Amino acid sequence: MNSEETADESEPDVSSNPAQEHLEASAGKAEPVSKPERVESIDVLRGFALLGILLLNIQSFGLISARYLNPMAGGELSGGPYVAWWFTHVLGDSKFMTLFSMLFGAGIVLMWQRARDAGRKFTGLHYRRMFWLVLFGLLHAHLLWAGDILFAYGVTGMLVYWLCGLRARWLLPIGIVWFSVGSALSIFFGLTMPLWGDAELAEFSHTWNPDSAMIAAEIALHRGGYLDLLPYRSAEAFEMETFLYLIWALWRAGGLMLIGMGLFKLGVFSAQRSQRFYALGCLFGFGIGLPVIVMGVQQNAARDWDMMYSFFFGGQFNYWGSVLVSYGYLSLIMLLCKTGVFAWLQSRLAAVGQMALTNYLTHTIVCTTLFNGYGLGWYEKLDRVQLLLVVVTIWILQLIISPLWLTRFRFGPFEWLWRSLSYWKWQPIVRG
């Protein structure tokens, strides 16, 4: 289905955007894009999303795994830590990853359109890019941190690619249906939970709310040596790459990538729509999404974070509400890009976005060093408020370092490696 005949010529063609007009002179030669070809608004949004992702990932780096899904795991949460969790959940949980997934889909279409307009073949390059991303994800997950998303993006990117030539009017509904499969599976598992065996129920119960002995064992493991933690980390990563991918990541990430493709073809990501369009997007996304998510928190709390309800049914409020809030963020960032408000911050966010892979992996390197036993061993030593201070510190450093790096180098170090492997040619990295 990924044929040029399926492209909708009646929709806004963002490949005619001035930011994209400078195509490669040699039609048969695949080369990475240069600075004039970048879409600044996409870089700004990617940087915003990348920094926001750390708000959630820091919980996996610094706290026992159960606390990510169940804030009451291991004891009652109150005071400042509860407020920190509440705002992080309502404003952040799944929202930034939603943005990143949509941007990933938009990026596939952008590269495909550029190759098409320059008369180049793109399929081989795309699959090389996804292959190396999958490999990076496997190494990242099994050696450093099981919460990796690169593997899922690489595999899913191979699947959705064949739909990128469809018109937006098809991509958007297909994406919504694809996305809804993950929701339907969650509800199905919740409805059939009474049929589970005793062993499966006990295992899930311990995952949702571990006892003190299990918590102590998990803390000791993460505060121990690297080799002691490696088998545990690899087992978690394998589950993420198999069962959890098939019932969750494939459907959520894949659906959002397709939605991102459709929105890109409509010019939404490149700040081409009117200020009124984006202002209404803010009202629609935040005005509906935030109340839905807050309602979900209230429903979970009213049921004392019951395992069956909160995981399978209560989570639906955020599963769907996060898409609306993400659209609100998208509209807000595009509105700022159109008006030039906070231009100094936009330029720094764009630099973070251009180095998204490097900055994402840097989060893991820094945080595992801070929290694991082979580093400073802060695992479960900081509360949620203190974790937010770590996040803000990393934000500030990346907003400073990323622009400085790009004044001397064309790409981030991991972007350079990914591009060199994808094009099978070492790319120049130092600016002339």
C-alpha positions as a Markdown table, in Angstrom:
| # | Residue | x | y | z |
|---|---|---|---|---|
| 1 | Met | 0.0 | 0.0 | 0.0 |
| 2 | Asn | 3.0 | 2.2 | 0.2 |
| 3 | Ser | 2.8 | 3.4 | -3.4 |
| 4 | Glu | 3.0 | 6.9 | -4.6 |
| 5 | Glu | -0.4 | 6.4 | -6.2 |
| 6 | Thr | -2.0 | 6.3 | -2.8 |
| 7 | Ala | -0.8 | 9.8 | -1.8 |
| 8 | Asp | -3.5 | 12.4 | -1.5 |
| 9 | Glu | -2.4 | 15.3 | -3.7 |
| 10 | Ser | -5.4 | 17.4 | -2.5 |
| 11 | Glu | -4.1 | 17.6 | 1.0 |
| 12 | Pro | -1.4 | 20.1 | 2.1 |
| 13 | Asp | 1.9 | 18.8 | 0.8 |
| 14 | Val | 4.4 | 19.7 | 3.5 |
| 15 | Ser | 7.3 | 18.7 | 1.3 |
| 16 | Ser | 6.8 | 22.1 | -0.4 |
| 17 | Asn | 7.4 | 23.8 | 2.9 |
| 18 | Pro | 10.4 | 26.3 | 2.6 |
| 19 | Ala | 12.1 | 24.4 | 5.4 |
| 20 | Gln | 12.1 | 21.3 | 3.2 |
| 21 | Glu | 12.7 | 22.8 | -0.3 |
| 22 | His | 16.5 | 22.2 | -0.3 |
| 23 | Leu | 16.6 | 18.5 | -1.5 |
| 24 | Glu | 19.7 | 16.6 | -2.4 |
| 25 | Ala | 21.0 | 17.6 | -5.8 |
| 26 | Ser | 21.8 | 14.0 | -6.8 |
| 27 | Ala | 18.6 | 12.1 | -7.3 |
| 28 | Gly | 20.1 | 8.7 | -6.8 |
| 29 | Lys | 22.2 | 9.4 | -3.8 |
| 30 | Ala | 20.8 | 9.0 | -0.3 |
| 31 | Glu | 22.3 | 11.5 | 2.2 |
| 32 | Pro | 21.3 | 12.8 | 5.7 |
| 33 | Val | 19.4 | 16.1 | 5.8 |
| 34 | Ser | 21.3 | 19.3 | 6.3 |
| 35 | Lys | 20.3 | 22.1 | 8.5 |
| 36 | Pro | 18.2 | 24.1 | 6.0 |
| 37 | Glu | 16.1 | 21.0 | 5.4 |
| 38 | Arg | 15.1 | 20.6 | 9.1 |
| 39 | Val | 11.6 | 21.5 | 10.1 |
| 40 | Glu | 12.2 | 23.7 | 13.2 |
| 41 | Ser | 8.8 | 23.2 | 14.8 |
| 42 | Ile | 9.3 | 19.4 | 14.7 |
| 43 | Asp | 12.7 | 19.7 | 16.4 |
| 44 | Val | 11.2 | 22.0 | 19.1 |
| 45 | Leu | 8.4 | 19.5 | 19.8 |
| 46 | Arg | 10.7 | 16.6 | 19.8 |
| 47 | Gly | 13.0 | 18.3 | 22.3 |
| 48 | Phe | 10.0 | 19.1 | 24.5 |
| 49 | Ala | 8.7 | 15.5 | 24.4 |
| 50 | Leu | 12.2 | 14.1 | 25.1 |
| 51 | Leu | 12.7 | 16.2 | 28.2 |
| 52 | Gly | 9.2 | 15.4 | 29.4 |
| 53 | Ile | 9.7 | 11.6 | 29.0 |
| 54 | Leu | 12.3 | 11.8 | 31.8 |
| 55 | Leu | 9.6 | 12.9 | 34.2 |
| 56 | Leu | 8.2 | 9.4 | 34.0 |
| 57 | Asn | 11.3 | 7.4 | 33.4 |
| 58 | Ile | 13.0 | 8.8 | 36.5 |
| 59 | Gln | 10.5 | 6.7 | 38.5 |
| 60 | Ser | 11.7 | 3.5 | 36.9 |
| 61 | Phe | 15.3 | 4.5 | 37.5 |
| 62 | Gly | 14.9 | 5.5 | 41.1 |
| 63 | Leu | 12.0 | 3.6 | 42.6 |
| 64 | Ile | 10.8 | -0.1 | 42.7 |
| 65 | Ser | 9.0 | -1.1 | 39.6 |
| 66 | Ala | 5.6 | -1.4 | 41.2 |
| 67 | Arg | 5.5 | 2.3 | 42.1 |
| 68 | Tyr | 5.3 | 3.3 | 38.4 |
| 69 | Leu | 1.8 | 1.8 | 37.9 |
| 70 | Asn | 0.6 | 1.8 | 41.5 |
| 71 | Pro | 1.5 | 4.9 | 43.5 |
| 72 | Met | 0.4 | 3.2 | 46.7 |
| 73 | Ala | 2.7 | 0.2 | 46.2 |
| 74 | Gly | 4.8 | -0.3 | 49.4 |
| 75 | Gly | 2.7 | 2.0 | 51.5 |
| 76 | Glu | 0.4 | 5.0 | 51.5 |
| 77 | Leu | 1.6 | 8.0 | 49.5 |
| 78 | Ser | 0.9 | 11.5 | 51.0 |
| 79 | Gly | 2.1 | 15.0 | 51.3 |
| 80 | Gly | 4.7 | 16.4 | 48.8 |
| 81 | Pro | 5.4 | 13.1 | 47.2 |
| 82 | Tyr | 1.7 | 12.5 | 46.5 |
| 83 | Val | 1.4 | 16.0 | 45.0 |
| 84 | Ala | 4.5 | 15.3 | 42.8 |
| 85 | Trp | 3.0 | 12.0 | 41.7 |
| 86 | Trp | -0.4 | 13.6 | 41.0 |
| 87 | Phe | 0.9 | 16.4 | 38.7 |
| 88 | Thr | 3.4 | 14.1 | 37.0 |
| 89 | His | 0.6 | 11.6 | 36.3 |
| 90 | Val | -2.0 | 14.1 | 35.1 |
| 91 | Leu | 0.3 | 16.3 | 33.1 |
| 92 | Gly | 3.0 | 13.8 | 32.0 |
| 93 | Asp | 2.2 | 10.1 | 32.2 |
| 94 | Ser | 2.0 | 8.7 | 28.6 |
| 95 | Lys | 1.6 | 12.3 | 27.2 |
| 96 | Phe | 5.2 | 12.8 | 26.1 |
| 97 | Met | 5.6 | 9.3 | 24.8 |
| 98 | Thr | 2.5 | 9.8 | 22.8 |
| 99 | Leu | 4.0 | 12.9 | 21.3 |
| 100 | Phe | 7.2 | 11.1 | 20.6 |
| 101 | Ser | 5.4 | 8.2 | 18.9 |
| 102 | Met | 3.4 | 10.6 | 16.7 |
| 103 | Leu | 6.6 | 12.4 | 15.8 |
| 104 | Phe | 8.3 | 9.1 | 14.9 |
| 105 | Gly | 5.5 | 8.4 | 12.4 |
| 106 | Ala | 5.7 | 12.0 | 11.1 |
| 107 | Gly | 9.5 | 11.5 | 10.6 |
| 108 | Ile | 8.9 | 8.4 | 8.5 |
| 109 | Val | 6.6 | 10.3 | 6.2 |
| 110 | Leu | 8.9 | 13.3 | 6.0 |
| 111 | Met | 11.9 | 11.2 | 4.9 |
| 112 | Trp | 9.7 | 9.2 | 2.4 |
| 113 | Gln | 8.4 | 12.4 | 0.8 |
| 114 | Arg | 11.9 | 13.8 | 0.5 |
| 115 | Ala | 13.1 | 10.6 | -1.2 |
| 116 | Arg | 10.1 | 10.5 | -3.5 |
| 117 | Asp | 10.5 | 14.2 | -4.5 |
| 118 | Ala | 14.2 | 13.7 | -5.2 |
| 119 | Gly | 13.6 | 10.5 | -7.2 |
| 120 | Arg | 15.4 | 8.3 | -4.8 |
| 121 | Lys | 14.4 | 4.8 | -3.4 |
| 122 | Phe | 13.8 | 4.9 | 0.3 |
| 123 | Thr | 12.6 | 1.5 | 1.4 |
| 124 | Gly | 16.0 | 0.0 | 1.8 |
| 125 | Leu | 17.3 | 2.9 | 3.8 |
| 126 | His | 14.2 | 2.9 | 6.0 |
| 127 | Tyr | 14.7 | -0.8 | 6.9 |
| 128 | Arg | 18.4 | -0.3 | 7.6 |
| 129 | Arg | 17.5 | 2.6 | 9.9 |
| 130 | Met | 15.0 | 0.5 | 11.7 |
| 131 | Phe | 17.3 | -2.5 | 11.9 |
| 132 | Trp | 20.0 | -0.5 | 13.7 |
| 133 | Leu | 17.4 | 1.1 | 16.0 |
| 134 | Val | 16.2 | -2.3 | 17.0 |
| 135 | Leu | 19.8 | -3.4 | 17.7 |
| 136 | Phe | 20.5 | -0.2 | 19.7 |
| 137 | Gly | 17.3 | -1.0 | 21.6 |
| 138 | Leu | 18.3 | -4.5 | 22.4 |
| 139 | Leu | 21.8 | -3.4 | 23.7 |
| 140 | His | 20.2 | -0.5 | 25.6 |
| 141 | Ala | 17.6 | -2.7 | 27.3 |
| 142 | His | 19.6 | -5.8 | 28.2 |
| 143 | Leu | 22.8 | -4.0 | 29.2 |
| 144 | Leu | 21.6 | -0.7 | 30.7 |
| 145 | Trp | 17.9 | -0.3 | 31.4 |
| 146 | Ala | 14.9 | -2.6 | 30.7 |
| 147 | Gly | 12.5 | 0.3 | 30.1 |
| 148 | Asp | 13.9 | 0.9 | 26.6 |
| 149 | Ile | 11.5 | 2.0 | 23.9 |
| 150 | Leu | 13.9 | 2.0 | 20.9 |
| 151 | Phe | 13.3 | -1.7 | 20.2 |
| 152 | Ala | 9.5 | -1.2 | 20.0 |
| 153 | Tyr | 9.9 | 1.8 | 17.8 |
| 154 | Gly | 12.2 | 0.0 | 15.4 |
| 155 | Val | 10.0 | -3.0 | 15.0 |
| 156 | Thr | 6.8 | -1.0 | 14.8 |
| 157 | Gly | 8.4 | 1.4 | 12.3 |
| 158 | Met | 9.0 | -1.6 | 10.0 |
| 159 | Leu | 5.3 | -2.5 | 10.1 |
| 160 | Val | 3.6 | 0.9 | 9.7 |
| 161 | Tyr | 6.0 | 2.0 | 6.9 |
| 162 | Trp | 3.8 | 0.3 | 4.3 |
| 163 | Leu | 0.9 | 2.6 | 5.1 |
| 164 | Cys | 2.8 | 5.9 | 5.0 |
| 165 | Gly | 1.7 | 6.6 | 1.4 |
| 166 | Leu | -2.0 | 6.6 | 2.4 |
| 167 | Arg | -4.0 | 9.9 | 2.5 |
| 168 | Ala | -4.5 | 11.5 | 5.9 |
| 169 | Arg | -8.2 | 10.8 | 5.8 |
| 170 | Trp | -7.3 | 7.1 | 5.9 |
| 171 | Leu | -4.2 | 7.3 | 8.2 |
| 172 | Leu | -6.1 | 9.0 | 11.1 |
| 173 | Pro | -9.0 | 6.5 | 11.4 |
| 174 | Ile | -6.7 | 3.5 | 10.8 |
| 175 | Gly | -4.4 | 4.8 | 13.5 |
| 176 | Ile | -7.3 | 5.3 | 16.0 |
| 177 | Val | -8.6 | 1.7 | 15.3 |
| 178 | Trp | -5.0 | 0.3 | 15.7 |
| 179 | Phe | -4.6 | 2.3 | 18.9 |
| 180 | Ser | -7.9 | 1.0 | 20.3 |
| 181 | Val | -6.8 | -2.6 | 20.1 |
| 182 | Gly | -4.5 | -2.0 | 23.1 |
| 183 | Ser | -7.4 | -0.6 | 25.1 |
| 184 | Ala | -9.6 | -3.6 | 24.1 |
| 185 | Leu | -7.0 | -6.1 | 25.1 |
| 186 | Ser | -6.6 | -4.5 | 28.5 |
| 187 | Ile | -10.4 | -4.6 | 29.1 |
| 188 | Phe | -10.5 | -8.2 | 27.9 |
| 189 | Phe | -7.8 | -9.3 | 30.3 |
| 190 | Gly | -9.6 | -7.4 | 33.1 |
| 191 | Leu | -12.9 | -9.2 | 32.4 |
| 192 | Thr | -11.3 | -12.6 | 32.2 |
| 193 | Met | -9.2 | -12.1 | 35.3 |
| 194 | Pro | -11.5 | -14.2 | 37.5 |
| 195 | Leu | -10.7 | -17.1 | 35.2 |
| 196 | Trp | -6.9 | -16.8 | 35.9 |
| 197 | Gly | -5.2 | -19.6 | 37.8 |
| 198 | Asp | -4.0 | -19.0 | 41.4 |
| 199 | Ala | -0.4 | -18.8 | 40.3 |
| 200 | Glu | -1.0 | -16.1 | 37.7 |
| 201 | Leu | -3.1 | -14.1 | 40.2 |
| 202 | Ala | -0.5 | -14.3 | 42.9 |
| 203 | Glu | 2.3 | -13.3 | 40.5 |
| 204 | Phe | 0.3 | -10.3 | 39.2 |
| 205 | Ser | -0.7 | -9.3 | 42.8 |
| 206 | His | 3.0 | -9.3 | 43.8 |
| 207 | Thr | 3.8 | -7.2 | 40.7 |
| 208 | Trp | 1.1 | -4.7 | 41.6 |
| 209 | Asn | 1.7 | -4.5 | 45.3 |
| 210 | Pro | 4.8 | -6.4 | 46.4 |
| 211 | Asp | 5.3 | -7.3 | 50.1 |
| 212 | Ser | 8.1 | -5.9 | 52.2 |
| 213 | Ala | 10.4 | -8.9 | 51.6 |
| 214 | Met | 10.1 | -8.5 | 47.8 |
| 215 | Ile | 10.7 | -4.7 | 48.0 |
| 216 | Ala | 13.8 | -5.3 | 50.1 |
| 217 | Ala | 15.1 | -7.9 | 47.6 |
| 218 | Glu | 14.5 | -5.5 | 44.7 |
| 219 | Ile | 16.3 | -2.7 | 46.4 |
| 220 | Ala | 19.2 | -4.8 | 47.4 |
| 221 | Leu | 19.5 | -6.1 | 43.8 |
| 222 | His | 19.6 | -2.5 | 42.3 |
| 223 | Arg | 22.0 | -1.3 | 44.9 |
| 224 | Gly | 24.3 | -4.3 | 44.2 |
| 225 | Gly | 26.9 | -4.9 | 41.4 |
| 226 | Tyr | 26.3 | -4.6 | 37.7 |
| 227 | Leu | 26.7 | -8.3 | 37.0 |
| 228 | Asp | 24.3 | -9.2 | 39.8 |
| 229 | Leu | 21.6 | -6.9 | 38.2 |
| 230 | Leu | 22.2 | -8.0 | 34.6 |
| 231 | Pro | 20.1 | -11.2 | 34.6 |
| 232 | Tyr | 17.2 | -9.5 | 36.3 |
| 233 | Arg | 17.4 | -6.6 | 33.8 |
| 234 | Ser | 17.6 | -8.9 | 30.8 |
| 235 | Ala | 14.6 | -10.9 | 31.9 |
| 236 | Glu | 12.6 | -7.7 | 32.3 |
| 237 | Ala | 13.7 | -6.5 | 28.9 |
| 238 | Phe | 12.8 | -9.8 | 27.2 |
| 239 | Glu | 9.2 | -9.6 | 28.6 |
| 240 | Met | 9.0 | -6.0 | 27.3 |
| 241 | Glu | 10.1 | -7.2 | 23.9 |
| 242 | Thr | 7.8 | -10.1 | 23.6 |
| 243 | Phe | 4.5 | -10.4 | 25.7 |
| 244 | Leu | 4.2 | -6.7 | 26.6 |
| 245 | Tyr | 5.1 | -5.6 | 23.1 |
| 246 | Leu | 2.4 | -7.8 | 21.6 |
| 247 | Ile | -0.4 | -6.7 | 24.0 |
| 248 | Trp | 0.6 | -3.0 | 24.5 |
| 249 | Ala | 3.5 | -1.3 | 22.7 |
| 250 | Leu | 2.6 | -2.6 | 19.2 |
| 251 | Trp | -0.9 | -1.2 | 19.4 |
| 252 | Arg | -0.2 | 2.1 | 21.3 |
| 253 | Ala | 3.0 | 3.0 | 19.5 |
| 254 | Gly | 1.8 | 1.8 | 16.1 |
| 255 | Gly | -1.6 | 3.6 | 16.3 |
| 256 | Leu | 0.1 | 6.8 | 17.4 |
| 257 | Met | 2.7 | 6.6 | 14.6 |
| 258 | Leu | -0.1 | 6.4 | 12.0 |
| 259 | Ile | -2.0 | 9.3 | 13.6 |
| 260 | Gly | 1.3 | 11.2 | 13.5 |
| 261 | Met | 1.7 | 10.4 | 9.8 |
| 262 | Gly | -1.8 | 11.8 | 9.1 |
| 263 | Leu | -1.3 | 14.9 | 11.2 |
| 264 | Phe | 2.0 | 15.6 | 9.4 |
| 265 | Lys | 0.3 | 15.3 | 6.0 |
| 266 | Leu | -2.2 | 17.9 | 7.1 |
| 267 | Gly | 0.6 | 20.3 | 8.0 |
| 268 | Val | -0.1 | 20.2 | 11.7 |
| 269 | Phe | 3.4 | 19.4 | 12.8 |
| 270 | Ser | 5.1 | 22.0 | 10.6 |
| 271 | Ala | 3.1 | 24.9 | 12.1 |
| 272 | Gln | 1.3 | 25.5 | 8.8 |
| 273 | Arg | -2.2 | 25.8 | 10.2 |
| 274 | Ser | -3.6 | 29.1 | 11.6 |
| 275 | Gln | -3.2 | 30.4 | 15.1 |
| 276 | Arg | -6.9 | 29.9 | 15.6 |
| 277 | Phe | -6.5 | 26.2 | 14.6 |
| 278 | Tyr | -3.8 | 25.7 | 17.2 |
| 279 | Ala | -5.6 | 27.7 | 19.9 |
| 280 | Leu | -8.7 | 25.6 | 19.4 |
| 281 | Gly | -6.5 | 22.5 | 19.6 |
| 282 | Cys | -5.2 | 23.7 | 23.0 |
| 283 | Leu | -8.8 | 24.1 | 24.3 |
| 284 | Phe | -9.9 | 20.8 | 22.9 |
| 285 | Gly | -6.9 | 18.8 | 24.1 |
| 286 | Phe | -6.6 | 20.2 | 27.6 |
| 287 | Gly | -10.3 | 21.0 | 28.1 |
| 288 | Ile | -11.4 | 17.4 | 27.6 |
| 289 | Gly | -8.2 | 15.4 | 28.3 |
| 290 | Leu | -7.3 | 16.8 | 31.7 |
| 291 | Pro | -10.8 | 16.3 | 33.3 |
| 292 | Val | -10.9 | 12.8 | 31.9 |
| 293 | Ile | -7.5 | 11.9 | 33.5 |
| 294 | Val | -8.4 | 13.6 | 36.8 |
| 295 | Met | -11.6 | 11.6 | 36.9 |
| 296 | Gly | -9.6 | 8.5 | 36.4 |
| 297 | Val | -7.4 | 9.3 | 39.4 |
| 298 | Gln | -10.5 | 9.9 | 41.5 |
| 299 | Gln | -12.0 | 6.6 | 40.4 |
| 300 | Asn | -8.8 | 4.7 | 41.2 |
| 301 | Ala | -8.5 | 6.4 | 44.6 |
| 302 | Ala | -12.2 | 5.7 | 45.4 |
| 303 | Arg | -11.5 | 2.0 | 44.9 |
| 304 | Asp | -8.3 | 2.1 | 47.0 |
| 305 | Trp | -6.2 | 1.3 | 43.9 |
| 306 | Asp | -7.8 | -2.1 | 43.6 |
| 307 | Met | -5.5 | -4.3 | 41.4 |
| 308 | Met | -8.1 | -5.5 | 38.9 |
| 309 | Tyr | -10.0 | -2.2 | 38.5 |
| 310 | Ser | -7.1 | 0.2 | 38.5 |
| 311 | Phe | -4.8 | -1.7 | 36.2 |
| 312 | Phe | -7.3 | -2.9 | 33.5 |
| 313 | Phe | -10.2 | -0.5 | 33.7 |
| 314 | Gly | -9.1 | 2.6 | 35.7 |
| 315 | Gly | -6.1 | 2.9 | 33.3 |
| 316 | Gln | -8.4 | 3.6 | 30.4 |
| 317 | Phe | -9.0 | 7.2 | 31.5 |
| 318 | Asn | -5.3 | 8.0 | 31.0 |
| 319 | Tyr | -4.9 | 5.7 | 28.0 |
| 320 | Trp | -7.3 | 7.8 | 26.0 |
| 321 | Gly | -7.0 | 11.1 | 27.9 |
| 322 | Ser | -3.3 | 11.2 | 27.3 |
| 323 | Val | -3.8 | 11.4 | 23.5 |
| 324 | Leu | -6.0 | 14.5 | 24.0 |
| 325 | Val | -3.6 | 16.2 | 26.4 |
| 326 | Ser | -0.7 | 15.4 | 24.0 |
| 327 | Tyr | -2.7 | 17.1 | 21.2 |
| 328 | Gly | -3.0 | 20.1 | 23.5 |
| 329 | Tyr | 0.8 | 20.1 | 24.0 |
| 330 | Leu | 1.3 | 19.8 | 20.3 |
| 331 | Ser | -1.0 | 22.7 | 19.6 |
| 332 | Leu | 0.6 | 24.8 | 22.2 |
| 333 | Ile | 4.1 | 24.3 | 20.9 |
| 334 | Met | 3.0 | 25.0 | 17.3 |
| 335 | Leu | 1.3 | 28.1 | 18.5 |
| 336 | Leu | 4.5 | 29.3 | 20.2 |
| 337 | Cys | 6.5 | 28.5 | 17.1 |
| 338 | Lys | 4.1 | 30.6 | 14.9 |
| 339 | Thr | 4.2 | 33.5 | 17.3 |
| 340 | Gly | 7.9 | 33.4 | 18.2 |
| 341 | Val | 7.2 | 33.5 | 21.9 |
| 342 | Phe | 10.0 | 32.2 | 24.0 |
| 343 | Ala | 12.3 | 32.1 | 21.0 |
| 344 | Trp | 15.3 | 31.6 | 23.1 |
| 345 | Leu | 13.8 | 28.5 | 24.7 |
| 346 | Gln | 12.6 | 27.2 | 21.4 |
| 347 | Ser | 16.1 | 27.2 | 19.9 |
| 348 | Arg | 17.4 | 25.2 | 22.9 |
| 349 | Leu | 14.6 | 22.7 | 22.7 |
| 350 | Ala | 15.2 | 22.4 | 19.0 |
| 351 | Ala | 18.8 | 21.5 | 19.7 |
| 352 | Val | 17.7 | 18.9 | 22.3 |
| 353 | Gly | 15.3 | 17.5 | 19.7 |
| 354 | Gln | 18.0 | 17.3 | 17.0 |
| 355 | Met | 20.0 | 15.2 | 19.5 |
| 356 | Ala | 17.0 | 13.2 | 20.8 |
| 357 | Leu | 18.7 | 9.7 | 20.5 |
| 358 | Thr | 21.8 | 10.9 | 22.3 |
| 359 | Asn | 19.9 | 12.7 | 25.0 |
| 360 | Tyr | 17.6 | 9.8 | 25.5 |
| 361 | Leu | 20.5 | 7.4 | 26.0 |
| 362 | Thr | 22.3 | 10.0 | 28.2 |
| 363 | His | 19.3 | 9.9 | 30.5 |
| 364 | Thr | 19.9 | 6.2 | 31.0 |
| 365 | Ile | 23.7 | 6.5 | 31.4 |
| 366 | Val | 23.4 | 9.3 | 34.0 |
| 367 | Cys | 20.4 | 7.9 | 35.9 |
| 368 | Thr | 21.7 | 4.3 | 36.2 |
| 369 | Thr | 25.0 | 5.8 | 37.4 |
| 370 | Leu | 23.1 | 7.8 | 40.0 |
| 371 | Phe | 20.7 | 5.1 | 41.3 |
| 372 | Asn | 22.3 | 1.7 | 40.8 |
| 373 | Gly | 24.8 | 0.1 | 43.2 |
| 374 | Tyr | 27.7 | 0.3 | 40.7 |
| 375 | Gly | 27.3 | 4.1 | 40.8 |
| 376 | Leu | 26.0 | 6.2 | 43.7 |
| 377 | Gly | 23.4 | 3.7 | 44.8 |
| 378 | Trp | 20.5 | 6.2 | 45.3 |
| 379 | Tyr | 17.9 | 3.6 | 44.4 |
| 380 | Glu | 14.8 | 4.1 | 46.7 |
| 381 | Lys | 16.7 | 6.8 | 48.7 |
| 382 | Leu | 15.0 | 9.8 | 47.1 |
| 383 | Asp | 11.3 | 10.6 | 47.3 |
| 384 | Arg | 9.3 | 11.8 | 44.3 |
| 385 | Val | 9.9 | 15.5 | 45.1 |
| 386 | Gln | 13.7 | 14.9 | 45.2 |
| 387 | Leu | 13.5 | 12.9 | 42.0 |
| 388 | Leu | 11.9 | 15.9 | 40.3 |
| 389 | Leu | 14.9 | 18.0 | 41.3 |
| 390 | Val | 17.1 | 15.4 | 39.6 |
| 391 | Val | 15.0 | 15.7 | 36.4 |
| 392 | Val | 15.1 | 19.5 | 36.4 |
| 393 | Thr | 18.9 | 19.4 | 36.8 |
| 394 | Ile | 19.3 | 17.1 | 33.8 |
| 395 | Trp | 16.9 | 19.3 | 31.8 |
| 396 | Ile | 19.0 | 22.4 | 32.5 |
| 397 | Leu | 22.2 | 20.6 | 31.6 |
| 398 | Gln | 20.8 | 19.3 | 28.3 |
| 399 | Leu | 19.3 | 22.6 | 27.3 |
| 400 | Ile | 22.8 | 24.1 | 27.8 |
| 401 | Ile | 25.0 | 21.4 | 26.4 |
| 402 | Ser | 22.9 | 20.4 | 23.3 |
| 403 | Pro | 23.2 | 23.9 | 21.6 |
| 404 | Leu | 26.8 | 24.1 | 22.5 |
| 405 | Trp | 27.5 | 20.7 | 21.0 |
| 406 | Leu | 25.7 | 21.5 | 17.7 |
| 407 | Thr | 27.8 | 24.7 | 17.2 |
| 408 | Arg | 30.8 | 22.5 | 16.6 |
| 409 | Phe | 29.2 | 19.2 | 15.4 |
| 410 | Arg | 26.6 | 18.3 | 12.8 |
| 411 | Phe | 25.0 | 15.6 | 14.9 |
| 412 | Gly | 24.9 | 14.1 | 18.3 |
| 413 | Pro | 27.3 | 11.2 | 18.8 |
| 414 | Phe | 24.6 | 8.5 | 18.7 |
| 415 | Glu | 22.8 | 10.2 | 15.8 |
| 416 | Trp | 26.1 | 10.2 | 13.9 |
| 417 | Leu | 26.6 | 6.5 | 14.6 |
| 418 | Trp | 23.0 | 5.7 | 13.5 |
| 419 | Arg | 23.3 | 7.7 | 10.3 |
| 420 | Ser | 26.7 | 6.3 | 9.4 |
| 421 | Leu | 25.5 | 2.7 | 9.9 |
| 422 | Ser | 22.2 | 3.4 | 8.0 |
| 423 | Tyr | 23.9 | 5.0 | 5.0 |
| 424 | Trp | 26.8 | 2.5 | 5.3 |
| 425 | Lys | 29.3 | 5.4 | 5.1 |
| 426 | Trp | 31.0 | 7.4 | 7.8 |
| 427 | Gln | 29.3 | 10.8 | 7.9 |
| 428 | Pro | 31.2 | 14.0 | 8.5 |
| 429 | Ile | 30.5 | 15.1 | 12.1 |
| 430 | Val | 32.6 | 18.2 | 12.6 |
| 431 | Arg | 31.2 | 21.4 | 11.1 |
| 432 | Gly | 33.4 | 22.9 | 8.5 |
